[in-house]
Amino acid sequence: MANRDKGTEVSLFGDKEESLPSYMQDDRGLGNENASGAALATPQIKLLQALSPELRSVEGAQVGQLYDNVSGQLYDSIIVANLYLEVAFTLWKKRDLGGGKEGEFLTEAEANAARNNLDRPDDYIVQETHKHYLVQLDGESGDLIGGCIVYMKATQLSPSRAWNTEIVKKNGPRFASIWEVSHKMERSKRNEDYANYAITMKGWASQELYAAL
């Protein structure tokens, strides 16, 4: 994504002011109900890691890039509006036993019950997963590109919770705050470097974009 000066950024996404723009006042808090339902977006945006198969199969792919699994496009960062968050609990077979998704549940209790009903429950783990339903925007024009989903789990839950907290604190319509999603490098307890999400607010949606969302 090309560099933009402050003037260009504000014209695309509105002013990054703490007070809520007047045209959003009637929709305070809208979209922050942690609603669930059918997916609005098919493409999944994936943060690439050292063991991601895309590093071998996608030309030019690097650790820390964002990969669209439908278009095959790579991004250093994306600009998005966050429509809503869905929390799920996923039952996985342990990676060293072959891996694989066994199921997805609304509550941790349901996931653990399903795990305990398996022949070898110790072969499986339950993992909290945050699903962010997003609308991606063109970083240059501000035009709508389309919907997508970002899944965050394990070490990614920390930036996910921080992101959701910031959205709620803004007290505006959830979908009207505009964010840049990129990456930062962190170090694990095993002293291994890995990519994690870095999320920065870019401003409020302009009135034109707000109406489109």
Salt bridges, closest charged atoms under 4 A:
GLU9 OE1 - LYS202 NZ 3.26
GLU18 OE1 - LYS170 NZ 3.80
GLU54 OE1 - LYS46 NZ 3.05
GLU86 OE1 - LYS131 NZ 2.76
GLU104 OE1 - LYS101 NZ 3.24
GLU104 OE2 - LYS131 NZ 2.90
ASP122 OD1 - ARG115 NH2 3.73
ASP123 OD2 - ARG120 NE 2.83
GLU128 OE2 - HIS130 NE2 2.81
GLU128 OE1 - ARG161 NH2 3.07
GLU166 OE2 - LYS169 NZ 3.30
GLU180 OE1 - LYS202 NZ 3.48
GLU186 OE2 - LYS184 NZ 3.50
ASP193 OD1 - ARG187 NE 2.83
